[in-house]
């Protein structure tokens, strides 16, 4: 469709309808949170730059997330959101990392990625093409990648079981592809993101950290991803969402932390959150 923006009906709704082929009554699916006890907590987490070890990229950060809760992290580019997430996930980033992580009140060790996965933590990277997927591997190979031990015996992967698991997730996640033998690199951005989420869901996590989960995908696929995130929370999982889009955080999250220059500057409940309040916290300490 082509139309001039001077036309009276040149609205956001019309653009969305032209993009996805249907009306979206709301940008976010309905969600009624059922929040339980605290499931994951980080205390006094400090991370230094991996090269310039004198520079702190995360400074004494503490946060918590409860079962069934979606917690957001808002911050400007370079604020330390991704560095915080990656350092928690098996120290995938940083040096001289200190602090403590607790799951259901018990301190856990997350010094390696394997340990983090074993404790039920999953991290979906913001860069799915370089770090989240094997683009020259099939959908089935990608979905099984984080939990191959579930499908292997004596070091040999059962390809029949692998394909069956992938087909199950293809249906659950509505991955638009004729079969799970298709290469991940041939999928659209939204379907690639569904494969990334399927991979981590198959690992059986209790705490999911989703870094920019809707970056580079169209508004229709975003709605589906939001539905998946809501469903994960409804299952009692603790979900952390990092996003550069404030409307996304406001529409999706039950609670939002703001981070600036590596320091958590505030925490806002959903009912009290506004873009202006978050932006104020996100720029705290700036000159």
C-alpha positions as CSV (number, residue, x, y, z in Angstrom):
1,X,0.0,0.0,0.0
2,X,1.1,3.5,-0.7
3,X,-0.4,6.6,0.9
4,X,0.5,10.2,1.7
5,X,1.1,11.0,5.4
6,X,-1.1,14.1,4.8
7,X,-4.1,11.9,4.4
8,X,-6.5,12.0,7.4
9,X,-6.4,8.2,7.8
10,X,-2.6,7.9,7.6
11,X,-2.4,6.5,11.1
12,X,-0.2,4.0,12.9
13,X,-3.0,1.5,12.8
14,X,-3.2,1.7,9.0
15,X,0.6,1.3,8.7
16,X,0.5,-1.8,10.9
17,X,-2.4,-3.3,8.9
18,X,-0.5,-2.7,5.7
19,X,2.6,-4.4,7.2
20,X,1.0,-7.5,8.8
21,X,-2.2,-7.9,6.8
22,X,-4.5,-7.6,9.8
23,X,-5.6,-5.1,12.5
24,X,-3.9,-5.2,15.8
25,X,-6.3,-3.9,18.5
26,X,-3.4,-3.6,20.9
27,X,0.4,-3.6,20.6
28,X,0.6,-5.9,23.6
29,X,-1.4,-9.1,24.4
30,X,-3.5,-9.1,27.6
31,X,-1.6,-10.3,30.6
32,X,-2.7,-10.7,34.2
33,X,0.4,-11.3,36.3
34,X,0.5,-14.0,39.0
35,X,3.6,-13.1,40.9
36,X,5.0,-15.5,43.5
37,X,8.0,-15.6,45.8
38,X,11.4,-14.2,44.9
39,X,13.2,-16.6,42.5
40,X,16.4,-14.8,41.6
41,X,18.4,-12.1,43.3
42,X,21.8,-10.4,42.6
43,X,23.6,-8.4,45.3
44,X,26.5,-6.0,45.0
45,X,27.4,-7.1,41.5
46,X,30.5,-5.3,40.1
47,X,32.1,-5.9,36.7
48,X,35.3,-4.4,35.3
49,X,36.0,-3.9,31.6
50,X,37.7,-7.0,30.1
51,X,40.6,-4.9,28.7
52,X,40.8,-1.8,30.8
53,X,40.5,-3.5,34.1
54,X,40.6,-0.2,36.1
55,X,37.2,0.8,34.6
56,X,33.9,-0.4,36.2
57,X,31.2,-1.1,33.7
58,X,28.8,-2.4,36.3
59,X,29.0,-0.8,39.8
60,X,27.5,-2.5,42.9
61,X,24.3,-3.5,41.2
62,X,21.5,-5.3,43.1
63,X,18.2,-6.5,41.8
64,X,15.6,-9.2,42.2
65,X,12.9,-11.0,40.2
66,X,10.1,-13.1,41.4
67,X,8.4,-16.2,40.0
68,X,5.9,-15.2,37.4
69,X,7.2,-11.6,37.2
70,X,8.5,-9.8,34.1
71,X,11.2,-7.3,35.1
72,X,12.6,-4.7,32.7
73,X,15.9,-3.0,32.4
74,X,16.0,0.5,30.9
75,X,19.1,2.4,30.0
76,X,20.9,4.3,27.3
77,X,23.3,2.6,25.0
78,X,26.5,1.9,26.9
79,X,24.8,2.1,30.3
80,X,25.8,-1.5,31.2
81,X,22.6,-3.4,30.8
82,X,24.0,-6.1,28.4
83,X,27.3,-6.2,30.4
84,X,25.4,-6.9,33.6
85,X,23.3,-9.7,31.9
86,X,26.3,-11.4,30.2
87,X,28.4,-11.3,33.4
88,X,25.7,-13.0,35.3
89,X,25.4,-15.7,32.6
90,X,28.5,-17.6,33.4
91,X,30.8,-14.5,33.3
92,X,30.5,-14.2,29.6
93,X,31.7,-10.7,29.8
94,X,34.1,-8.7,32.0
95,X,36.9,-9.2,34.5
96,X,37.3,-9.0,38.3
97,X,33.6,-9.8,38.8
98,X,32.4,-9.7,42.3
99,X,29.0,-10.0,44.0
100,X,26.6,-12.8,44.8
101,X,23.7,-14.5,43.0
102,X,20.8,-16.2,44.8
103,X,18.2,-18.6,43.5
104,X,15.2,-19.2,45.8
105,X,17.2,-17.8,48.7
106,X,20.2,-20.0,48.2
107,X,23.5,-18.6,46.9
108,X,24.6,-20.2,43.6
109,X,27.8,-20.2,41.6
110,X,27.6,-18.9,38.0
111,X,31.3,-18.8,37.2
112,X,30.8,-20.6,33.9
113,X,28.0,-20.8,31.3
114,X,27.5,-24.5,32.1
115,X,27.0,-23.7,35.8
116,X,24.5,-20.9,34.9
117,X,22.5,-23.3,32.6
118,X,22.6,-26.0,35.3
119,X,21.1,-23.5,37.8
120,X,18.3,-22.8,35.3
121,X,19.5,-19.5,33.9
122,X,19.1,-18.7,30.2
123,X,20.4,-15.7,28.3
124,X,19.1,-14.8,24.9
125,X,21.6,-12.4,23.3
126,X,20.8,-9.1,21.6
127,X,22.8,-10.2,18.6
128,X,21.0,-13.4,17.4
129,X,22.8,-13.5,14.1
130,X,26.4,-13.6,15.5
131,X,25.9,-15.1,19.0
132,X,22.4,-16.6,19.3
133,X,22.2,-18.8,16.2
134,X,24.3,-21.0,14.0
135,X,23.0,-19.5,10.7
136,X,24.4,-22.4,8.6
137,X,22.8,-25.0,10.9
138,X,19.3,-26.3,10.7
139,X,16.4,-25.2,12.9
140,X,16.6,-28.6,14.7
141,X,20.4,-28.2,15.4
142,X,19.9,-24.7,16.8
143,X,17.0,-25.6,19.1
144,X,18.9,-28.5,20.6
145,X,22.2,-26.6,21.0
146,X,21.8,-25.5,24.6
147,X,20.7,-28.9,26.0
148,X,22.3,-31.6,23.8
149,X,22.8,-33.9,26.9
150,X,19.0,-34.4,26.8
151,X,19.2,-35.9,23.4
152,X,22.5,-37.7,23.4
153,X,23.9,-41.0,24.8
154,X,27.6,-41.8,25.0
155,X,28.3,-38.6,23.1
156,X,26.1,-39.4,20.1
157,X,23.0,-37.2,19.4
158,X,19.8,-38.9,18.6
159,X,18.8,-37.0,15.5
160,X,15.3,-38.5,15.4
161,X,14.6,-37.2,18.9
162,X,16.2,-33.9,18.0
163,X,13.9,-33.5,15.0
164,X,10.8,-34.4,17.1
165,X,11.7,-31.8,19.8
166,X,12.2,-29.2,17.1
167,X,8.9,-30.0,15.4
168,X,7.2,-29.6,18.8
169,X,8.6,-26.2,19.2
170,X,7.9,-25.3,15.6
171,X,4.2,-25.8,16.4
172,X,4.2,-24.2,19.8
173,X,6.1,-21.1,18.7
174,X,4.4,-20.8,15.3
175,X,7.8,-20.8,13.5
176,X,6.9,-20.2,9.8
177,X,8.9,-22.8,7.9
178,X,8.0,-26.0,6.0
179,X,10.2,-28.2,8.2
180,X,12.9,-28.1,10.8
181,X,15.7,-29.0,8.3
182,X,15.6,-25.4,6.9
183,X,18.8,-23.4,7.7
184,X,18.3,-20.8,10.5
185,X,19.9,-18.2,8.2
186,X,17.0,-18.5,5.7
187,X,14.4,-17.5,8.2
188,X,13.0,-14.0,8.8
189,X,14.1,-12.0,11.8
190,X,11.0,-12.8,13.8
191,X,11.2,-16.5,13.1
192,X,14.9,-16.5,14.0
193,X,14.1,-15.0,17.3
194,X,11.5,-17.7,17.9
195,X,14.2,-20.3,17.3
196,X,16.5,-18.6,19.8
197,X,13.7,-18.6,22.4
198,X,12.9,-22.3,21.6
199,X,16.6,-23.2,22.2
200,X,16.5,-21.7,25.7
201,X,13.1,-23.0,26.6
202,X,14.3,-26.5,25.7
203,X,17.1,-26.1,28.3
204,X,14.4,-25.9,31.0
205,X,15.2,-22.6,32.5
206,X,13.6,-21.0,35.5
207,X,15.2,-17.6,35.0
208,X,15.3,-16.1,31.5
209,X,17.2,-13.0,30.6
210,X,16.0,-11.7,27.2
211,X,18.3,-9.0,25.7
212,X,16.5,-6.9,23.1
213,X,14.1,-9.7,22.3
214,X,12.2,-7.8,19.5
215,X,15.1,-6.0,17.9
216,X,14.8,-5.9,14.1
217,X,11.5,-7.7,13.8
218,X,8.2,-6.5,12.4
219,X,5.2,-5.4,14.6
220,X,3.2,-8.6,14.0
221,X,6.1,-10.8,15.1
222,X,6.7,-8.5,18.1
223,X,3.1,-9.2,19.2
224,X,3.8,-13.0,19.0
225,X,7.0,-12.6,21.0
226,X,5.2,-10.6,23.7
227,X,2.7,-13.4,23.9
228,X,5.5,-16.0,24.4
229,X,7.1,-13.8,27.1
230,X,3.7,-13.6,28.9
231,X,3.2,-17.3,28.7
232,X,6.7,-18.0,30.2
233,X,5.8,-15.7,33.1
234,X,2.5,-17.5,33.5
235,X,4.4,-20.8,33.9
236,X,6.1,-19.3,37.0
237,X,9.4,-18.4,35.4
238,X,11.3,-15.3,36.3
239,X,11.7,-13.2,33.2
240,X,14.2,-10.2,32.7
241,X,13.7,-8.1,29.6
242,X,16.4,-5.6,28.5
243,X,15.1,-3.2,25.9
244,X,15.9,0.2,24.3
245,X,12.2,0.8,23.6
246,X,10.6,2.4,26.6
247,X,7.0,1.8,25.3
248,X,7.9,-1.9,25.1
249,X,9.1,-2.0,28.7
250,X,6.0,0.0,29.9
251,X,3.6,-2.3,28.0
252,X,5.3,-5.6,29.0
253,X,6.9,-5.4,32.4
254,X,5.6,-5.6,35.9
255,X,8.5,-3.7,37.3
256,X,11.4,-1.8,35.7
257,X,14.9,-1.0,36.8
258,X,16.8,1.9,35.3
259,X,20.6,1.8,34.9
260,X,23.0,4.7,34.1
261,X,26.8,4.4,33.8
262,X,26.8,1.0,35.3
263,X,24.8,1.9,38.3
264,X,21.1,1.0,39.0
265,X,19.6,4.4,39.6
266,X,16.0,3.4,40.5
267,X,13.2,0.9,40.4
268,X,9.6,1.7,39.3
269,X,6.5,-0.4,39.5
270,X,4.3,-0.8,36.4
271,X,1.5,1.4,37.8
272,X,3.9,4.3,38.5
273,X,6.1,4.0,35.4
274,X,6.2,6.7,32.7
275,X,8.6,7.4,29.9
276,X,9.5,10.7,31.6
277,X,10.3,9.1,34.9
278,X,12.4,6.3,33.4
279,X,14.3,8.8,31.2
280,X,15.1,10.9,34.3
281,X,16.5,7.8,36.0
282,X,18.3,6.6,32.9
283,X,20.2,10.0,32.7
284,X,20.9,10.3,36.4
285,X,24.6,11.2,37.0
286,X,25.1,12.5,33.5
287,X,26.7,15.9,33.0
